[in-house]
């Protein structure tokens, strides 16, 4: 049983309050998800985020095949972090931690996703050619959209990276 980890960091020139307001609202997921994925919330996004919240989506990740995805918000610490876990959907395991940290000049967002692909060894063979590139593409899209919405984080040190997506 192989469990993969994706880590993504991005800095934005906004306050923690503004970042939290946007990122903790499930309705904004559509904005930061590529259009071709056909992201649609079916239910559960009608209240402010809380532990135990169940949200149902439809996504079309590959080849026009629609998939229902049900997640539960399992942990919420206001303006610091929240965790969503898949209850039903395309992955055998999906555990996504979202962290926010105030930094000079803005906020640093960090995502840590532990996931397992379905179909055993077949899923593991498909992971590097389909799943991993697709997740990277989704997070690169999200990075671009957040920069469009909130601006680019300018650092005083030119060699410092503004964002980073790493698979372990």
C-alpha positions as CSV (number, residue, x, y, z in Angstrom):
1,X,0.0,0.0,0.0
2,X,1.8,3.1,-1.3
3,X,0.8,6.5,0.2
4,X,1.9,9.5,-1.7
5,X,2.4,13.0,-0.4
6,X,2.1,16.3,-2.2
7,X,3.3,19.5,-0.6
8,X,2.6,22.9,-2.0
9,X,3.5,26.4,-0.6
10,X,2.5,29.8,-2.0
11,X,3.0,33.3,-0.6
12,X,0.4,36.0,-1.3
13,X,0.5,39.7,-0.5
14,X,-2.7,39.6,1.6
15,X,-3.7,39.4,5.2
16,X,-4.4,36.1,7.0
17,X,-8.0,37.3,7.4
18,X,-8.5,37.8,3.7
19,X,-6.8,34.5,2.8
20,X,-8.9,32.6,5.4
21,X,-12.1,34.2,4.2
22,X,-11.4,33.1,0.6
23,X,-9.8,29.6,1.2
24,X,-12.3,28.4,3.9
25,X,-15.3,29.1,1.7
26,X,-16.0,25.9,-0.3
27,X,-17.8,27.9,-3.0
28,X,-14.4,29.4,-4.0
29,X,-13.0,26.0,-4.9
30,X,-14.6,26.3,-8.4
31,X,-12.7,29.5,-8.9
32,X,-9.3,27.9,-8.3
33,X,-10.1,24.6,-10.1
34,X,-9.4,24.3,-13.9
35,X,-12.6,24.7,-15.9
36,X,-12.2,21.4,-17.8
37,X,-12.7,19.6,-14.5
38,X,-16.4,20.6,-14.5
39,X,-16.2,21.3,-10.7
40,X,-19.7,21.6,-9.3
41,X,-20.8,21.6,-5.6
42,X,-23.9,19.5,-5.0
43,X,-24.5,20.2,-1.3
44,X,-22.9,21.2,1.9
45,X,-21.4,24.6,1.1
46,X,-24.3,26.7,2.5
47,X,-22.6,27.5,5.8
48,X,-19.4,28.8,7.2
49,X,-16.8,26.0,7.5
50,X,-17.1,23.8,10.6
51,X,-15.8,20.5,11.8
52,X,-18.0,17.7,10.6
53,X,-19.2,19.5,7.5
54,X,-19.9,17.2,4.6
55,X,-19.5,18.7,1.1
56,X,-20.5,16.8,-2.1
57,X,-19.0,17.7,-5.5
58,X,-19.0,16.5,-9.0
59,X,-15.7,16.6,-10.8
60,X,-14.5,15.4,-14.2
61,X,-10.8,14.8,-13.7
62,X,-10.0,12.6,-16.7
63,X,-11.5,11.9,-20.2
64,X,-14.9,13.5,-19.5
65,X,-15.7,10.9,-16.8
66,X,-17.8,12.4,-14.1
67,X,-17.0,11.4,-10.5
68,X,-18.8,12.2,-7.3
69,X,-16.5,13.4,-4.5
70,X,-17.7,13.6,-0.9
71,X,-15.4,15.3,1.7
72,X,-15.7,16.0,5.4
73,X,-14.1,18.9,7.1
74,X,-12.6,17.1,10.1
75,X,-10.6,19.9,11.8
76,X,-10.9,23.7,11.8
77,X,-8.7,26.2,13.7
78,X,-9.9,29.7,12.7
79,X,-7.4,31.5,10.5
80,X,-4.7,28.8,11.0
81,X,-5.7,25.5,9.4
82,X,-8.4,23.2,8.3
83,X,-8.4,19.5,7.2
84,X,-10.6,17.9,4.6
85,X,-10.8,14.1,4.1
86,X,-12.4,12.2,1.3
87,X,-15.3,10.0,2.4
88,X,-16.2,8.9,-1.1
89,X,-14.5,9.6,-4.4
90,X,-11.7,8.9,-6.8
91,X,-8.9,8.2,-4.3
92,X,-8.5,5.2,-2.0
93,X,-7.3,7.8,0.6
94,X,-7.3,11.6,0.6
95,X,-6.2,13.7,3.6
96,X,-5.6,17.4,2.8
97,X,-4.3,19.8,5.4
98,X,-4.4,23.5,4.6
99,X,-2.2,25.8,6.7
100,X,-2.0,29.6,6.8
101,X,0.8,31.6,8.4
102,X,1.3,35.3,8.6
103,X,4.7,36.4,7.2
104,X,6.2,39.8,6.6
105,X,4.2,41.4,3.7
106,X,1.5,38.7,3.5
107,X,0.6,35.2,4.1
108,X,2.1,31.8,3.4
109,X,-0.3,29.0,2.4
110,X,0.9,25.4,2.8
111,X,-1.0,22.3,1.6
112,X,0.0,18.8,2.6
113,X,-2.0,16.1,0.9
114,X,-1.5,12.4,1.8
115,X,-3.3,10.2,-0.8
116,X,-3.5,6.7,-2.1
117,X,-4.6,5.8,-5.6
118,X,-7.1,2.9,-6.1
119,X,-6.6,-0.3,-8.0
120,X,-3.5,-1.6,-6.1
121,X,-0.4,-2.2,-8.3
122,X,-2.3,-1.0,-11.4
123,X,-3.0,2.4,-9.7
124,X,0.6,2.6,-8.7
125,X,1.7,2.1,-12.3
126,X,-0.7,4.8,-13.5
127,X,0.3,7.3,-10.8
128,X,3.4,8.7,-12.4
129,X,1.9,9.1,-15.8
130,X,-1.6,10.3,-15.0
131,X,-2.4,11.1,-11.3
132,X,0.8,12.9,-10.3
133,X,1.0,15.2,-13.4
134,X,-2.8,15.9,-13.1
135,X,-2.4,17.0,-9.4
136,X,0.6,19.1,-10.3
137,X,-1.3,20.8,-13.1
138,X,-4.3,21.5,-10.7
139,X,-2.0,23.1,-8.1
140,X,-0.2,25.1,-10.8
141,X,-3.5,26.4,-12.0
142,X,-4.5,27.3,-8.5
143,X,-1.3,29.2,-7.9
144,X,-1.9,31.2,-11.1
145,X,-5.5,32.0,-10.2
146,X,-4.6,33.1,-6.7
147,X,-1.9,35.5,-8.1
148,X,-4.6,36.8,-10.5
149,X,-7.0,37.4,-7.7
150,X,-4.6,38.7,-5.0
151,X,-1.4,39.8,-6.7
152,X,2.1,38.4,-6.8
153,X,4.2,38.2,-3.6
154,X,7.4,40.2,-4.0
155,X,10.3,39.3,-1.9
156,X,13.3,41.3,-1.0
157,X,15.5,38.4,-1.7
158,X,15.3,37.6,-5.4
159,X,16.5,34.0,-5.0
160,X,13.6,33.1,-2.6
161,X,10.9,31.1,-4.3
162,X,7.4,32.4,-4.3
163,X,5.8,29.0,-4.5
164,X,6.7,25.3,-4.5
165,X,5.0,22.1,-5.4
166,X,6.8,18.9,-4.2
167,X,5.8,15.2,-4.4
168,X,7.3,12.8,-1.9
